[in-house]
């Protein structure tokens, strides 16, 4: 997709993401060919009904699932890569090769049977068979290289990121070490250098991406104190200074609206909203660049939802976070997000800025979602008409399959050419 924000830095790039699950002899296509970009500093909303693949998309990005196909790039580095499309391309090429050889052989036999020169027909068959085999070899070679590249990036992205972080530490400390002449300062500087180099060696690119889970009860270990839950990321990273860990935990608790006394308590001693604040604290203590918020307010009371949304907005502004906000409530997403992607049945069907999506909804499913938003006006609610989305009657894809098309700059819709013209007309007339 082209974007209208070329001056902005793309922090997360998702290309043709697939996440399939085997259900016996069937395959569930939970996420099927999903592509989008998230710019640094923005809030990107992903909405859709339950079961459409929103959470699976977020979990695939953060590598809780190994993606089936496609690629995910974070800050220019491929962190997630699936190999199914490459394997399928090899399988299809082998099938095509067998069919072509059988067809050529049958044609040769038919030509010989009707009186053609056998030697000439055999030469023609061998030439065609050789060309088919060479085409197969080329396809296999190209896709095998893609498979090896995908496997390498998927497996070694954390190691390469750690090496990159270690080099940054070396570049920062080595000039200072070379200039320092005071023995005491030199010793202190060397100690800091070794400590930071050790931490960089254990750093992982996924530390830069954190997730806030939907259920604040199930996502917190009931046998761990709040201090242990929040500090776990620091400890795994290799930080052993208990005083430093406590300082960071107390600082984060204050940021999310809790107090230091809460650090010694267990999750069951808190309300749902407080537990979600603990989950947010756990996500931000490692200073991530991207936070995936998976329906963080759906399990909370309405009175608490606004508090959590405001907290996330405040943290985004204060820490410069980039947020992927997953929800099924378009009204909440509009308030919180810069751009919104609407997902249906494993595919993104519409993507636009928040204002544009509400002003000019084009896809029938988006219109259906918008019609379901309740308004705090009893007179309006009595007259409100729900739009029901039926893909069988709303679309005719018998002659042409849909693809993602840009209707206006930055506004993409999943449609075929007939619908594309219809949507363009609809935009002009509105």
N, C-alpha and C positions, 0 to 999 in steps of 0.2 A: 504493500500500500504506500502511496505517496502521502506526505504529511505537509501541513501548512505551517509547521513549527520547526523549520529546518535550522533555525538559529538555536534551538534548544538542544541540549544533549540528551541522547537516547540512553537511559540507564538500563532498561530491560527490553530486550527484543525477543519476541516469541514468533517463530516461523513454522507454520504447518504442523503445529503440535498435535500429536495423536496419543490417546491413552485408551487402549483396548483391554478388556478383561475376558478371559475364557470362562464360559458357563457351560461346562460339559462339552457338547459338540457345537455349541453356539458361541458367538463372539459378541460381547456388549461393547459397542463403540461409544464409550462415555464422553470422550473428547475427540472430535474428528475434524482435522485440518483447521485449527484455530491459529490466527496470526494477529498480532497487535504490538504496538510499541508503548512504553511508558517513559515519559520524559522526567528528567531529574527535577525533583521538587514539587511535582504535581500529585494530585489525588485522582487515581483512575478507578472508576466504578465499574463493577461487573455484576449485572443483574439478570434475573431470570427465575422461573418457577423452580420449586424443589425437584431435584433429579435431573436438571438440565446440564450438569457438568461443571458448575461454577467452582465448587470446593475441590473437585478432582483436578481442575486446571491449576488452582493455587498449590495443591499438594504436589503436583508434577513439577511445577516451577521450583519449589523448594526441595525437591528430590526425596520427598517421602515416598513417592512412587518413581520407579524407573520408567521414563516415558517410552512408549511403543515406537513412535516416529516423530520426526521433526527435530527442531533445535531450539534451545533457549540460550540467549547471550546476555550476560550481565557485565556491564561496563566494557563491552567489546570482547569479552572472553566467553567461549562456549562452555557452559557448565552442565548442560543436559543435552543428550543426543540419542535419538532412537534409530534403529537400523531396519525396522520392518519394511519401509518402502524400498530400500536398496535390495533386500532379500527378495521382495516381491518382483522387482524389476528383473532380477536374475532368473527367477522362476518363470516369469512371463516370456523372457527371451528364449529360454530353453524350450518351452512349449511351442513358441512360434517357429523355432528352428526345426523341431521334429515335424511339425505340420508342413512346413515348406519342403523339407526333404521328401516326405511322403507324397506331396503333391507333384514335385519334380519327377520322382520315380514313376508315379502312375502315368504322368504325361509321356515319359520316355517309353514305357511299355506300350501305351496306346499308339504312339507314333510308329513304333517298330511293327506292331500288329497290323497297321494299315499300309505297310509297304515302304516306310521310310528307311533310309540307310542306317543300320544299327550303330555303326562306328560314329557317325555324325551325331546321332541322338545321345550316345553315351558321352561324347565330348561336351555336348551342350549341358547334359545333366551334371557332369563333374564340375563344369565351370560355375553353374548355378549353385551347386552344393558347396563349393569352395567359398563363393561369395557369402552365402548364408552362414557358414561356419566362422568366417572372418568377422562378420557382423556380430555374431554371438560372442566371440572371444573379446571383442572390443567392449561390448556391454558388460560382460563379466568382469573384465579388468577395471573398468571405470567404477562400477558399483562396489567391487571388492575394496578398492582404494578408499571409497567413501565410508564403507563399513569400518575399516581399520582406523580411519581418521576419527570417526564418531566414537568408537570404543576408546581411543586414546584420550580424547578430550573429556569424555564422561568419567574415565577412571583417574586421570592425572591432573584434572583442573585444580584440585586443592593443593597438590604438591607444587605445581607451577606458580600458583598464587603465593604460597609460602616463600618460594625462592624469590619472587618479585618483592615481597615485603621485606625479606632479609637484605636484599640489595639496597632498598631504600634506607634501611637502618645503617648499613655500611657507608653509603654516600653521605649520610648526615653526620656520623661520628668520626670517620677516619680523618677528614681534614682537621677537625678539632684536636684529635689525638696527636696528629703530626705537629701542630703548632704549640701545644701545651708543654711548658717547661717545668712548672712547679710539681714536685713529686707527689704531694698530697692531693692536689687537684687532678693530677694524671691518674692516680690510683682510683679516685672517686669516679672519674669519667670512664675508666676502663670497666669498673664494676657496673655502671649504668649501661654501658655498651653491651656487655655480656648478657645482662638481664633482658634488655630489649631484643637482642638477637635471639635469645632463647624463646621469648614469647612469639617473635615473628616466625620462628621455625615451626611452632605449633599452630600458627594462624591458618584459618580455612576460609575460603571464599564464601562459604555458606554462613559464616559469622556475620557477613554484611547483609544477609537476608534473614529476617526473623518473622515468625508467624504468631498471630493472636488467634486462638482457637475459639470455636463457637460456644462450646459448653465449658463454663468456668469451673464446674465441679469435676468433670471427668478429666480435664486437662491438667489438674494439679494433684501431685502425689499426696495422699492423705497422711502418710507417715513422716513427711518432711515438714519442718518449720518453714515459715515464710522466708526467713533469712536464708535457709539452705536452698529453697526453691529459686529465689532470685539470684543467689550467688553461684548457682551450679555452672552457669556459662563461664564465669570468671575462673572457677576452679578447673574446669575442663581445658580451658585455654592455657593453664599452667601457672596461674597466679597463686602464690602460697602465703603472701603477707596477710594475716588475718585482720590486722588493723586497717589496711587499705581496703580489704573486702567489705568490712563492716561500714567504713566510711561511704563506699560506693552504694551499698545497700540502703543505708539511711538516706542518702541523697536522692536515690531513685524513689524511695517510699514517699519522700516529701513531694517529689515531682508529680506523683500520681494521686496525691491527696490523702495519703496515709501517714501515720506517725511512727517513730522508731520503736515504740512499745509493741507495735504489731509484729515486729520481726520474730519474736519468740513464740508466737501463737501458731496454731495449725489451721489449715483451710476450713475445716468444719465449723470453726468459731466465727466465721465471717458471713455476711449476707452475700447474695448473688452479685450485686454491684461491686462490693469490696473484693470479692474473688476475681472478678474480671479486671479490676485495677491491679491486682497481684500479677495476673497473666500479662497485662500490658507492661508492668515493671520488669518482669522476666524477659520480655521481648526487647526492651530498649536499653538494658544495662550494658550491652556490648557495643553501643553506639552504631546500630546498623544504618545502612543507607536506604534500604527498602524494607518496608513492613507490609506483610500480607495479612489483612484483617478479615478473617473468615466469619462473616455474620456475627460480629462481636456483641451485638445488642439484641439479637433475636430471642435469647433466653432470659432477658431481663424485663422487669416491670417497665411500663411506659414512663413512669416518673423518673426512672433511673437511666433510661435510654438517652435522654437529652444530655445528662451529665457526662456519660461516657463519650458521646459524640463530641461534645465541647472539649473534653480532655484530649481526645485524639487530635482535634484541630489545633489546640494549644501546643501540644507536643510536636506536631508537624511544623508549626511556625518556629518554635523555640529551637528545635534540634535540626531543622532543615531536612526532615524525613520525606522520602517519597513513599506514597501509600497506594497499595492496591486494595480497594475496599469492596468486598464481596457481600452482596445483600439481595433480598428479593423485594424490598420496599423501595420503589422508585422515588417516593417523596423524600425519604431519608438520603438516598444517594444524590439527589439533585442538590440538596442543601450542602452536602459534604464534598462533592466531586467536581473536578474541572472538566473531565471527559467521561462519557459513559458508553460501555459496550453492552448490548442486549444479547443474551445467549438463549438459544432454544435447541433442545435435542442434540446437544454436543457441538453446535456450531454458533458462531457469532453472526447474527442476522442484521444488526445495525450498529454503527459506531459513529458518534458525533460528540460535539461539545455539549455540556449539560443544557445550556440555554437553547441551542439549536435543536436538540432532541425533543425538548418539551414544546418548542415553538412549531417545529415541522416534523412530527413523527411520520415516517413513510411506510415502514414495514407493517403489515397487518398485526403481527404479534406485538410489536411495540405499542400500537394503538390499543390493543386489547389490555396490555398491562396498565397503560395510562388511564383507561376507563375504569379500572378497578380501584384506583386511589380514592379513598373516602374523604369527604370534606366535612368540617365541623359546622354544617349548616343543614338543619333538618328539612327545610323547604327544598334546598337543592338536591338533597339525598333522595327525596321522594320522586323527583323527576329524572334522576341520573339513570342513564341507560348503559348497560354493560355491553361491550363489544366482544363477541365470542370469536376466537381464532380457530378456523378449521383449515389446515393446510391443503386438504384435498380439494376443497371448493375455492379457496382463495388464490391458488396457484395452478398453472398449467405448464408442467415441465416435461410434457410428453415429447416435444420436438427439440427443446433446448434446455440444457441443465443450467442452473444459476451459478454465478460466481460473485465475488465481492467487487462492487463497482462504486466509483466515486461520483455521487450525484452532484454535489456542490463541493467546493474545497473543504476538505476535512470531514465531510459527511459521506459515510460509506454504507451501502445497503447490499444485502445478499439477494441478487435478482438476476433474471435473464434480460436479453435485449429489449423485449416487449415491455416488461415491467420497468426497465431503465427509462425508456421514453415516457412512460406513464408517470413515473415519479418526478422526472424533470418538468413535465407539464404541470404537475400538481404544485411543485415549488414555485414556478413562475406565476401561477394563478393565485397563490396564497398571499 
